[in-house]
């Protein structure tokens, strides 16, 4: 967890949230971790436009903030898995709301012709 700025002041709690999960890739990484552990190569397949450098940076930041856990297995070849921590699991509701809003936005903007590249489980819509 961050400790370098103990006197940090936020003008709104949204700023604190965005400091941890803001950006283009962090919410997507977290979304993919809702369903369970992931390895680096799985993220690369799920998010083909992210560079390895950016993926590594985003994963390190999420780990530093206590949102994800990185587990390294002592084997050859090395195996590393990422998963949500208990603290990270508290973000599920936010991610579900983002999914519902995104669905509505796609429908409103592009109509029923729009298709997602990933087949999302509809269960996220049940968590209102």
C-alpha positions as CSV (number, residue, x, y, z in Angstrom):
1,X,0.0,0.0,0.0
2,X,1.1,3.5,-0.6
3,X,2.7,5.4,2.3
4,X,4.8,8.0,0.5
5,X,2.1,10.8,0.8
6,X,0.6,10.6,4.3
7,X,-0.8,14.1,4.2
8,X,-2.5,13.7,0.8
9,X,-5.7,15.6,0.5
10,X,-8.5,14.7,-1.9
11,X,-11.1,17.2,-3.0
12,X,-13.6,14.3,-3.5
13,X,-13.5,10.6,-2.9
14,X,-13.8,10.0,-6.6
15,X,-10.2,11.3,-6.9
16,X,-9.0,8.6,-4.5
17,X,-10.8,5.9,-6.4
18,X,-9.4,7.1,-9.7
19,X,-5.9,7.2,-8.3
20,X,-6.1,3.5,-7.7
21,X,-8.2,2.2,-10.6
22,X,-8.0,5.1,-13.1
23,X,-6.6,4.9,-16.6
24,X,-7.3,2.9,-19.7
25,X,-6.0,-0.5,-18.6
26,X,-6.5,-0.9,-14.8
27,X,-10.3,-1.3,-14.9
28,X,-9.9,-3.9,-17.7
29,X,-7.3,-5.8,-15.8
30,X,-9.5,-5.8,-12.7
31,X,-12.5,-6.9,-14.8
32,X,-10.6,-9.9,-16.1
33,X,-9.6,-10.8,-12.5
34,X,-13.2,-11.0,-11.3
35,X,-13.5,-14.5,-12.8
36,X,-10.3,-15.7,-11.1
37,X,-6.5,-15.9,-11.3
38,X,-4.8,-14.9,-14.5
39,X,-1.3,-15.2,-15.8
40,X,0.6,-12.7,-17.9
41,X,0.1,-14.4,-21.2
42,X,-3.7,-14.6,-20.5
43,X,-3.8,-10.8,-20.1
44,X,-1.9,-10.4,-23.3
45,X,-4.5,-12.6,-25.1
46,X,-7.5,-10.8,-23.5
47,X,-6.0,-7.4,-24.1
48,X,-4.0,-7.6,-27.3
49,X,-3.5,-3.8,-27.7
50,X,-1.7,-3.4,-24.3
51,X,2.1,-3.5,-24.5
52,X,4.1,-5.7,-22.2
53,X,5.7,-2.7,-20.5
54,X,2.3,-1.1,-19.8
55,X,0.8,-4.3,-18.5
56,X,3.7,-4.8,-16.1
57,X,3.5,-1.2,-14.9
58,X,-0.3,-1.4,-14.3
59,X,0.0,-4.8,-12.5
60,X,2.8,-3.4,-10.3
61,X,0.7,-0.3,-9.4
62,X,-2.4,-2.4,-8.6
63,X,-0.2,-4.7,-6.4
64,X,1.4,-1.8,-4.7
65,X,-2.1,-0.4,-3.8
66,X,-3.1,-3.8,-2.4
67,X,-5.8,-4.5,-5.0
68,X,-4.2,-7.5,-6.5
69,X,-1.9,-10.3,-5.3
70,X,1.1,-11.5,-7.3
71,X,2.1,-15.1,-6.6
72,X,5.3,-16.5,-7.9
73,X,5.9,-20.2,-8.1
74,X,9.4,-21.5,-7.8
75,X,9.6,-23.7,-10.9
76,X,11.1,-23.8,-14.4
77,X,9.8,-22.1,-16.4
78,X,8.8,-19.4,-13.8
79,X,5.0,-19.2,-13.2
80,X,3.4,-16.0,-11.9
81,X,-0.3,-15.6,-11.2
82,X,-2.4,-12.5,-10.3
83,X,-5.6,-12.4,-8.4
84,X,-7.8,-9.9,-6.6
85,X,-7.1,-9.4,-2.9
86,X,-10.0,-9.2,-0.5
87,X,-9.6,-5.4,-0.8
88,X,-9.6,-5.8,-4.6
89,X,-12.8,-7.8,-4.4
90,X,-14.5,-4.7,-2.9
91,X,-14.2,-3.1,-6.4
92,X,-16.5,-5.7,-8.0
93,X,-19.6,-3.6,-7.6
94,X,-17.9,-0.6,-9.3
95,X,-16.8,-2.8,-12.2
96,X,-20.3,-4.3,-12.6
97,X,-21.8,-0.9,-12.7
98,X,-19.2,0.1,-15.3
99,X,-20.2,-2.9,-17.4
100,X,-23.9,-2.1,-17.2
101,X,-23.2,1.5,-18.2
102,X,-20.9,0.4,-21.0
103,X,-23.6,-2.0,-22.4
104,X,-26.2,0.8,-22.3
105,X,-23.7,3.2,-24.0
106,X,-22.9,0.8,-26.8
107,X,-26.6,0.2,-27.4
108,X,-27.4,3.9,-27.4
109,X,-24.4,4.9,-29.6
110,X,-24.2,2.0,-32.0
111,X,-27.5,0.2,-31.7
112,X,-27.9,-3.6,-31.7
113,X,-25.4,-4.0,-34.5
114,X,-22.5,-3.4,-32.1
115,X,-20.8,-6.5,-30.8
116,X,-18.4,-7.0,-28.0
117,X,-15.2,-8.8,-28.7
118,X,-15.6,-10.7,-25.5
119,X,-18.6,-12.8,-24.5
120,X,-19.4,-11.3,-21.1
121,X,-21.3,-13.3,-18.6
122,X,-24.7,-11.8,-18.1
123,X,-24.4,-12.4,-14.3
124,X,-22.8,-9.0,-13.8
125,X,-26.1,-7.4,-14.7
126,X,-27.8,-9.2,-11.8
127,X,-25.6,-7.4,-9.2
128,X,-27.5,-4.1,-9.0
